[in-house]
Amino acid sequence: MPLPPLDNLVRIGQLKMEPPAQAELDGLLRSGRVRLTDAANVTLNLESRFDLAYNAAHALSLAALRWHGYRSENRFQVFQCLTHTLGLEAAQWRVLDQAHRKRNLAEYEGDLDVDEALVEALIRVTEAVARSVTALGPVATT
């Protein structure tokens, strides 16, 4: 299901067009849901919960992008496209932006500084992404 703003990103080489595959989407949804469930487990340490919620958000966001027939090699861009793929609100996107920045600091500089409020907000936004991507339904076959 082509989206003109994303087609512009294809033209400049930021995204690739690739027909969606139901098996890939099913795997991304399953992975995202499992991680999201585990992220809500308050007996885990906060850093683990953050990592689980962040990776759930990425898997579910990638599922939305793939459902529309696009692929990105850039994690951040997968989140940026949510405005177009799922109609994600700016306030929700800002949570993902903040989480991505925190994840990069942890990944590349070893500095993970997260608090309960960010993890809870990330879980809430990821739950909304999960509901929206599920509502897209199965991939249309031609």
Secondary structure as GFF3:
##gff-version 3
##sequence-region A 1 142
A	DSSP	alpha_helix	4	11	.	.	.	ID=ss1
A	DSSP	beta_strand	16	17	.	.	.	ID=ss2
A	DSSP	alpha_helix	22	39	.	.	.	ID=ss3
A	DSSP	alpha_helix	46	67	.	.	.	ID=ss4
A	DSSP	beta_strand	70	71	.	.	.	ID=ss5
A	DSSP	alpha_helix	75	80	.	.	.	ID=ss6
A	DSSP	alpha_helix	82	85	.	.	.	ID=ss7
A	DSSP	alpha_helix	90	109	.	.	.	ID=ss8
A	DSSP	alpha_helix	116	135	.	.	.	ID=ss9
###
